[in-house]
Amino acid sequence: MNKPLLLFLCLLSSSSVFAQKKRARDYGIEIGVLRTGKLNAITDVSGVKIGQVTFHQPDGVHTGVTAILPHDKNIFQNKIPAAIHIGNGFGKLAGYSQVEELGNIETPIVLTNTLSVSTASAGIIDYTFQSPENKDIRSVNPIVGETNDGGLNDIRRRFITKEHVLEALKKAQTGAVEEGNVGAGAGTVCFGFKGGIGTSSRVLPKSKGGYTVGVLVQSNFGGVLQVNGVPVGIELKKHKFSKIGEAYKEDGSCMIVVLTDAPLSAKNLKRLAARAMLGLGRTGGMAANGSGDYVIAASTAEDLRVAHNSDSMFETFKVLRNNDLDLLFEAVIEATEEAIINSLFAAETLTGFENTKVEALPIDTTLDILKKYNRVK
């Protein structure tokens, strides 16, 4: 195959050289006590769509875009309650202050690499301007999260363009979500192994509302890996502190997106977002000094959507009481934990920029360790 053709094939953003691998539950690893949704993905929340653009090129580009659409209406005209929790603030999350101030989001959520946040913001603004309903708006608050894929990806090239962001938004669809070395997780590293995109969901019993909580992560952080309570990182003798005293690379962040159809106020979405960090902690993550760990939580409940323009001076809606949140807290903890583990199980070994090589989690060895601790069904 000639070089121009090879490069052309690698530029095809709609394809990936990595096949979807088995997920944690496919091996009998059952995390938590609540049941998952049908897909065990963020798209179990009705109306949620995910679009991803992935680049794996022989010249050192290993990066991408992951777009999350919380509903299929014009989001700017139909804003939804939201909150952002900062687990550790070494990051560049765009749009935080307005969400903190007003308690809603008005655009899709886009994840990409650290140096592409401004480009992704511009792409979201273009996307918002495309709607005829938005022809007179003069301000947009794009929500863009990032992690630094500069080990495996030639990040200084700033390869991502507005067109790539618009493509991810256009491709967004319901259904199964591709995980691992795809989208914004194309070049990420987690616990010293290849990380990536991961997702999971939980569904509450009908007697408690039957609500769904879906989580999607972009895993790129470190610590001492645990899988379903088992100290896998210690058993593998590979973790952040396995060689204390020697130089080690700083960790590179985790983006966590939580969507639910439960009718939650911005205040309680903030509380829900905070619990997602407990899920990260269950995997052995530690919110290290150099890690930007953010949780974006939003409610897709149709009755809570806020019209951009209204003839009424009032907003009236019903939200869950504080006393009825505990199962949702448990749901987000479990789904976050499993989403991170799924990102590791789906990822594949990658040799990237300047021949940097990051191995995938050794699944067979990990399963042997889990069996030793009686943690596999």
C-alpha positions in Angstrom: 0.0 0.0 0.0 1.5 3.4 -0.9 2.0 6.1 1.7 -0.6 8.6 0.5 -3.3 5.9 0.6 -2.2 4.8 4.0 -2.3 8.4 5.3 -5.8 8.8 3.7 -7.1 5.7 5.5 -5.7 6.9 8.8 -7.4 10.3 8.3 -10.8 8.7 8.1 -12.4 10.0 11.3 -15.4 7.8 11.0 -13.4 4.6 11.5 -11.2 3.1 14.2 -8.4 0.6 14.0 -9.4 -0.8 17.4 -12.2 -3.4 17.7 -14.6 -3.2 20.6 -13.4 -5.6 23.3 -15.4 -7.3 26.1 -16.5 -5.2 29.0 -16.1 -6.0 32.7 -19.5 -7.6 33.0 -18.8 -9.9 30.0 -16.2 -11.5 32.3 -18.6 -11.9 35.2 -17.4 -8.8 37.1 -20.5 -7.3 38.7 -19.8 -3.9 40.3 -22.3 -2.7 42.9 -25.8 -3.7 43.9 -28.1 -1.8 41.5 -29.0 -3.1 38.0 -27.7 -1.6 34.9 -29.7 -0.3 32.0 -30.2 -2.3 28.8 -27.0 -1.0 27.2 -25.1 -0.3 30.4 -24.2 3.0 28.9 -25.0 6.7 29.3 -27.4 6.3 26.3 -29.7 4.3 28.6 -30.9 7.8 29.6 -33.7 8.4 27.1 -32.8 10.8 24.3 -29.0 11.0 25.0 -26.8 10.8 21.9 -23.0 10.3 21.7 -20.9 11.2 18.7 -17.2 10.4 18.4 -14.4 11.3 15.9 -11.1 9.4 16.3 -7.7 9.9 14.8 -4.9 7.3 14.9 -2.2 8.3 12.4 1.4 7.0 11.8 2.8 10.5 12.3 2.0 10.6 16.0 -1.6 11.9 16.0 -3.7 9.9 18.5 -6.6 12.1 19.6 -10.2 12.9 19.0 -13.5 14.3 20.0 -16.4 12.9 22.0 -19.7 14.8 21.9 -22.6 14.3 24.3 -26.1 15.6 23.4 -28.4 15.4 26.4 -31.6 15.7 24.3 -32.7 16.0 20.7 -34.2 19.5 20.9 -32.4 22.8 20.4 -30.4 22.8 23.6 -29.9 26.6 23.7 -33.6 27.2 23.5 -34.3 24.3 25.9 -31.7 24.6 28.6 -31.4 21.8 31.3 -30.5 21.9 35.0 -26.8 21.2 35.5 -23.9 21.5 37.9 -20.2 21.0 37.9 -18.1 19.5 40.7 -14.3 20.1 40.8 -12.5 17.1 42.3 -9.2 18.6 41.5 -8.9 21.8 39.5 -5.7 21.2 37.4 -7.6 21.5 34.2 -9.2 23.7 31.5 -12.9 23.0 31.7 -14.7 25.7 29.6 -18.1 27.1 30.7 -17.8 26.4 34.4 -18.6 29.9 35.8 -21.9 30.3 34.0 -23.1 26.8 35.0 -22.2 27.6 38.6 -24.0 30.9 38.4 -27.2 30.0 36.5 -27.5 26.2 37.2 -28.0 25.1 33.6 -26.3 24.2 30.4 -27.3 25.5 27.0 -25.0 23.5 24.6 -23.9 19.9 24.1 -20.9 18.7 26.1 -17.7 18.1 24.2 -14.6 16.3 25.4 -11.2 16.5 23.6 -7.5 17.1 24.5 -6.1 20.0 26.6 -4.9 22.2 23.7 -8.1 21.8 21.7 -10.5 23.4 24.2 -10.7 26.7 22.4 -11.2 25.0 19.1 -14.0 22.8 20.5 -15.6 25.9 22.0 -15.6 27.6 18.6 -17.1 24.4 17.1 -19.9 24.4 19.6 -20.6 28.1 18.9 -20.8 27.3 15.2 -23.1 24.4 15.9 -25.4 26.6 18.0 -25.5 29.3 15.3 -26.6 26.8 12.7 -30.1 26.6 14.1 -32.5 29.2 12.7 -34.1 29.6 16.1 -30.7 30.9 17.4 -30.3 33.6 14.7 -30.4 36.5 17.1 -28.3 35.2 20.0 -25.1 37.1 20.9 -23.7 34.9 23.7 -23.1 31.1 24.0 -21.6 29.2 26.9 -20.0 26.1 25.4 -19.2 23.3 27.7 -15.8 21.7 26.9 -13.9 19.2 29.0 -10.4 17.9 28.4 -7.6 15.6 29.5 -4.0 15.8 28.3 -3.1 13.1 25.8 0.4 14.6 25.2 2.2 11.4 25.9 0.8 9.3 23.1 -0.4 12.2 21.0 1.6 14.9 19.3 -0.6 17.4 21.2 1.4 20.6 20.2 0.2 20.1 16.6 -3.3 21.1 17.7 -4.7 18.7 15.1 -8.4 19.0 16.1 -10.4 21.5 14.0 -13.9 23.0 14.3 -14.9 20.7 11.5 -14.0 17.7 13.6 -16.1 19.0 16.4 -19.0 19.6 14.1 -18.6 16.1 12.7 -18.8 14.5 16.1 -21.9 16.5 16.9 -23.5 15.5 13.6 -22.7 11.8 14.1 -24.2 11.7 17.6 -26.7 8.9 18.0 -28.5 6.7 20.5 -27.5 3.1 21.1 -24.3 1.4 22.1 -21.3 3.6 22.8 -17.9 2.7 21.5 -15.3 2.5 24.3 -11.5 2.4 24.7 -9.1 4.1 22.2 -11.8 6.2 20.6 -12.9 9.9 20.5 -11.4 12.0 23.3 -9.9 8.8 24.8 -7.8 7.9 21.7 -4.5 8.9 23.4 -5.2 8.7 27.1 -3.5 6.7 29.8 -5.1 5.4 33.1 -3.2 3.9 36.0 -0.2 3.5 33.8 -2.2 1.4 31.3 -4.0 2.5 28.1 -7.2 4.4 29.1 -9.9 5.9 27.1 -13.7 6.3 26.9 -15.9 4.2 29.1 -19.5 4.2 30.1 -22.0 2.6 32.4 -25.5 3.1 33.8 -27.8 2.2 36.7 -31.6 2.0 37.0 -33.5 2.6 40.2 -36.4 0.3 41.2 -39.8 1.4 40.0 -40.9 1.9 43.6 -38.2 4.6 43.8 -39.1 6.3 40.5 -37.4 4.0 38.0 -34.9 6.7 37.2 -31.8 6.1 35.1 -28.3 7.4 35.8 -25.8 7.2 33.0 -22.1 8.0 33.2 -19.4 8.5 30.5 -15.7 9.0 31.4 -12.6 10.1 29.6 -10.0 8.3 31.8 -6.5 9.7 31.9 -5.5 9.6 35.6 -3.4 7.6 38.0 -3.3 6.1 41.5 -3.3 2.4 42.6 -5.8 0.5 40.5 -8.6 -1.5 42.1 -11.1 -3.6 40.2 -14.3 -4.4 42.1 -12.4 -3.9 45.4 -9.4 -6.0 44.5 -5.9 -4.3 44.6 -5.0 -5.2 41.1 -2.3 -2.4 40.8 -0.5 -3.8 43.9 -0.8 -7.4 42.6 0.6 -6.4 39.2 3.3 -4.3 41.0 2.4 -1.4 38.7 1.0 1.7 40.2 1.9 5.4 40.8 3.9 4.7 43.9 5.4 1.3 43.0 8.9 3.0 42.8 8.7 5.7 45.4 11.7 8.1 45.1 12.0 7.7 41.3 10.7 10.3 38.9 7.2 9.7 37.7 5.0 11.3 35.2 2.2 13.5 36.6 -1.3 12.3 36.1 -3.4 13.8 33.4 -7.0 14.1 34.5 -10.5 12.5 34.3 -13.6 13.9 32.8 -16.9 12.5 34.1 -20.2 13.2 32.5 -23.3 12.2 34.5 -26.8 12.4 32.9 -30.1 11.4 34.6 -33.8 11.6 33.8 -34.4 12.1 37.5 -35.9 15.6 38.2 -33.1 17.2 40.1 -32.4 20.8 40.9 -29.0 22.3 40.2 -28.2 22.1 43.9 -28.8 18.4 44.0 -27.1 17.8 40.7 -24.0 19.4 42.4 -24.4 16.8 45.2 -24.8 14.0 42.7 -21.7 15.1 40.8 -19.7 15.1 44.0 -20.6 11.5 44.6 -19.1 10.5 41.2 -15.7 11.2 42.7 -16.3 8.5 45.2 -16.7 6.1 42.2 -13.3 7.3 40.9 -11.9 6.7 44.4 -13.2 3.1 44.3 -11.0 2.4 41.3 -7.9 3.6 43.1 -7.9 7.2 41.7 -6.6 9.9 44.1 -7.2 13.2 42.4 -3.4 13.8 42.2 -1.9 17.3 42.2 -1.5 17.4 38.4 -4.9 15.9 37.7 -7.9 17.8 36.5 -10.9 15.8 37.7 -14.2 17.3 36.9 -17.8 16.0 37.0 -20.5 17.5 34.8 -24.0 16.5 35.9 -27.3 17.4 34.2 -30.9 16.3 34.4 -32.7 15.5 31.1 -36.1 15.5 32.7 -38.4 17.3 30.1 -40.5 19.1 32.7 -37.3 20.8 34.0 -36.2 22.3 30.7 -35.9 26.1 30.8 -37.0 28.0 27.7 -34.6 30.7 26.6 -37.5 33.1 26.1 -40.8 33.0 28.0 -43.8 35.2 28.5 -44.0 34.1 32.2 -42.0 35.6 35.0 -41.9 32.3 36.8 -40.4 28.8 36.5 -42.5 26.1 38.0 -41.5 22.5 38.3 -41.2 19.6 40.7 -37.9 18.2 41.9 -37.0 15.3 44.1 -36.7 15.9 47.8 -33.3 15.6 49.5 -34.5 12.6 51.4 -35.0 10.7 48.2 -31.5 11.0 46.8 -29.6 8.2 48.4 -30.2 5.6 45.6 -29.2 8.1 43.0 -26.0 8.7 44.9 -25.3 5.0 45.0 -26.2 4.7 41.3 -23.7 7.4 40.2 -20.9 5.9 42.4 -21.4 2.5 40.9 -21.8 3.7 37.3 -18.7 5.9 37.5 -16.6 3.0 38.9 -17.7 0.7 36.2 -17.3 3.2 33.4 -13.7 3.7 34.4 -13.1 0.0 34.5 -14.8 -0.5 31.2 -12.5 2.2 29.7 -9.5 0.0 30.7 -11.0 -3.3 29.6 -11.9 -1.8 26.2 -8.6 -0.1 25.5 -5.8 -1.6 23.5 -2.0 -1.3 23.6 -0.9 1.8 21.6 2.4 3.0 20.3 2.1 6.7 19.7 4.1 9.9 19.4 7.9 9.5 19.5 7.4 5.7 19.8 5.9 6.1 23.2 4.2 2.7 24.0 1.5 2.2 26.6 0.3 -1.4 27.2 -3.3 -2.3 27.7 -4.4 -3.7 31.1 -3.5 -7.4 31.0 -7.0 -8.8 31.1 -6.2 -12.5 31.6 -3.8 -11.7 34.5 -6.3 -9.3 36.0 -9.1 -12.0 35.9 -6.7 -14.4 37.6 -6.2 -11.9 40.4 -9.9 -11.3 40.7 -10.5 -15.1 41.0 -7.9 -15.3 43.7 -10.0 -12.8 45.7 -13.3 -14.5 44.7 -14.5 -11.3 42.9 -15.6 -12.8 39.6 -19.0 -14.5 39.2 
